[in-house]
Every structure is written in structure tokens, then in C-alpha cells.
Amino acid sequence: MNHDVRSYAGFWVRLLATLIDTVVIVCITLPLLIAFYGWAYLDMAQTGLVAGKVDFLLTWVAPAVFAIAFWLYKQATPGKMAVSIAVVDASTGKSLTVGQSVGRYLGYFLAAMPLGLGFLWVAFDPRKQGWHDKLAGTVVVRVNKARP
């Protein structure tokens, strides 16, 4: 992919990409969870507790694997691809390493803790980096469309 690292993706386009990814993940995992636990799963989910091993795998492990794999192999999750943005190394503009990808994902939890301030930071940062980006050394950029 061709990226212009001077064209950082801002808060709103990144939020839209996250919403798209969330819908994709829910459309995949929720039917599987209902198939395994039955409709009672929806009542269990309201308690905030993990219903069991399958619940843990589908609601915590699968989304992490999903995001990390897409960052490594496509530089973007389906939501980011839909809005033409990509996650790249902040220094080189190249693909992320495994360590950066895992660190960026774990950084999501840190960014979310203080009322989502680490994500909101994107709106005010000159390079449009959230705390998870700063920790992992990544930036999110707009993808230049190839012209024929």
C-alpha cells in the first residue's frame, strides 16, 4: 500500500472504522455465543461476567487475534480498509512488527481506563496518535488511492 505519512487519520474517521469493526466482530461472535450458550447468554452478558471458556475465547481472545492479524498482514482492519486508513510504524511508514501490534492492542486497555481519554487524545495530538499509538510507535494514515 502507498501511504502519505503527512496525512494522519483523525478522530472521527478512526471512530467510524472502530464502529465498523465492532459490528463485524459482533455479527460473527454473537451467533456463535448464542449457539453455544443459548439465548440465556444475553442475560448472562448483562452481569459483566464471563460465561465460560467459549465466551472468553470469543469475546476477548478472538477480537485481539483479529485486530493483530489484520494489522500485520493488511496494515488495517476491515473497518480501517473501508474508510481508507492504515496503521503503520511511526518512524518508517512500514508495516508493524508483531511486538508493535501486540503492544498497540494492549495499549487500548490503558487508553480506555481514564474515561477513554487515551482515545480522545487523537483529536488533539499533532500526529493524531492515541496513547496506544504512542506506546507502540505507530500512526494511522490515510491510504493514497492508486491512480490508473
C-alpha positions in Angstrom: 0.0 0.0 0.0 1.0 3.5 -0.6 0.8 5.9 2.4 1.4 9.6 2.8 2.6 9.8 6.5 1.9 13.5 6.5 -1.8 12.7 6.1 -2.7 11.4 9.5 -6.2 10.0 10.1 -8.2 12.0 12.6 -10.5 11.1 15.4 -13.8 10.8 13.6 -12.7 8.6 10.7 -10.9 6.3 13.2 -14.1 6.2 15.3 -16.1 5.2 12.2 -13.6 2.4 11.4 -13.8 1.1 15.0 -17.6 1.1 14.8 -17.5 -0.9 11.6 -15.0 -3.4 13.1 -17.3 -3.7 16.2 -20.3 -4.6 14.0 -18.2 -7.2 12.1 -17.0 -8.8 15.3 -20.4 -8.8 16.9 -22.0 -10.3 13.8 -19.5 -13.2 13.9 -19.3 -13.8 17.6 -22.8 -13.2 18.9 -24.4 -16.0 16.8 -21.7 -18.4 17.9 -22.2 -17.4 21.6 -25.9 -17.9 21.3 -25.4 -21.2 19.6 -23.1 -22.4 22.4 -24.9 -20.9 25.4 -28.4 -20.4 24.1 -30.5 -17.2 24.4 -29.7 -17.2 28.1 -26.3 -15.8 27.1 -27.8 -12.4 26.6 -29.0 -12.4 30.3 -25.5 -13.6 31.4 -23.8 -10.9 29.4 -25.6 -8.2 31.3 -23.9 -9.3 34.5 -20.5 -8.5 33.1 -19.1 -11.9 34.0 -17.5 -14.3 31.6 -20.0 -17.1 30.9 -17.2 -19.7 30.3 -14.2 -20.6 28.2 -16.0 -20.2 24.9 -17.2 -16.8 26.0 -13.7 -15.8 27.0 -12.3 -17.0 23.7 -14.9 -15.3 21.5 -15.2 -12.0 23.4 -11.6 -11.4 24.5 -9.1 -13.6 22.5 -10.7 -13.6 19.0 -11.0 -9.8 18.7 -7.3 -9.4 19.7 -6.2 -12.1 17.2 -8.5 -10.5 14.6 -7.0 -7.0 15.0 -3.4 -8.1 15.3 -3.5 -10.4 12.3 -5.1 -7.7 10.1 -2.6 -5.1 11.2 0.3 -7.5 10.4 -1.0 -8.7 7.1 -3.1 -5.8 5.7 -2.0 -2.9 7.8 -5.7 -2.3 8.5 -8.7 -4.0 10.0 -11.8 -4.3 7.7 -13.2 -1.1 9.3 -10.0 0.8 8.5 -9.9 -0.6 5.0 -13.5 0.6 4.5 -12.5 4.2 5.3 -9.1 4.0 3.5 -6.8 4.3 6.5 -4.0 2.1 7.7 -1.8 1.6 10.8 2.0 1.9 10.1 5.2 2.3 12.0 5.6 6.0 13.0 9.3 6.2 12.1 9.4 4.3 8.8 5.8 4.2 7.5 6.2 0.5 7.0 4.2 -2.5 8.4 4.1 -3.1 12.1 6.1 -5.7 13.9 4.5 -8.4 16.0 5.6 -6.6 19.1 4.2 -3.3 18.0 0.9 -4.9 17.1 0.6 -6.7 20.5 1.7 -3.6 22.3 -0.8 -1.4 20.4 -3.7 -3.8 21.2 -2.7 -3.9 24.9 -2.4 -0.1 24.8 -6.1 0.0 24.0 -6.9 -1.0 27.6 -4.6 1.7 29.0 -6.2 4.3 26.7 -9.7 3.3 27.7 -9.1 3.4 31.5 -9.3 7.1 32.3 -12.8 7.5 30.7 -11.4 6.9 27.2 -9.0 9.9 27.4 -6.3 8.0 25.6 -8.6 7.6 22.5 -9.8 11.2 22.7 -6.2 12.3 22.7 -6.2 11.6 18.9 -8.4 14.7 18.4 -5.8 17.0 19.9 -2.4 15.4 19.1 -0.5 16.9 16.1 0.2 13.4 14.7 -3.3 12.2 15.6 -1.8 9.5 17.9 -3.8 7.9 20.8 -1.9 6.7 23.8 -1.9 3.2 22.3 -0.2 4.6 19.2 2.4 6.5 21.2 3.2 3.4 23.3 3.6 1.2 20.2 5.3 3.7 18.0 2.5 3.7 15.4 0.5 6.2 13.4 -2.8 5.9 11.5 -2.6 7.4 8.0 -4.9 7.9 5.0 -4.3 5.5 2.2 -3.5 7.0 -1.2 -5.6 5.5 -3.8 -3.6 4.3 -6.8 -4.4 6.2 -9.9 -4.5 4.3 -13.2 
